[in-house]
Amino acid sequence: FAAILTPPDVITQVMMAGPLILLYEISIFGAKIFGKKEPQVSTKETKETSG
């Protein structure tokens, strides 16, 4: 599939790669914002379970 979409000259390859890289970076940023967060454990619970 990528072989069909890849343009033959360098200028159009860069023009195609630019938006793809931008979308990739936006998805990483979105995953950091909307991703699953780890539950926070309070220090009181930690002291009780540690013995």
C-alpha positions, 0 to 999 in steps of 0.5 A: 500500500505504501509503495503505491502512495509514495511519490517518485520525486523528493519534493512531493515525498517531503510534502507528503511526509510533513503532514504525516509526521505532524499527525503522528506528533499530535497523536502522541500529545493526545495520548499523553493528555487523554491516556489512562492515568495511574491511580495515585496512592496516598502516603497514609495508605502506603505507610499502613501497608508497608508494615 
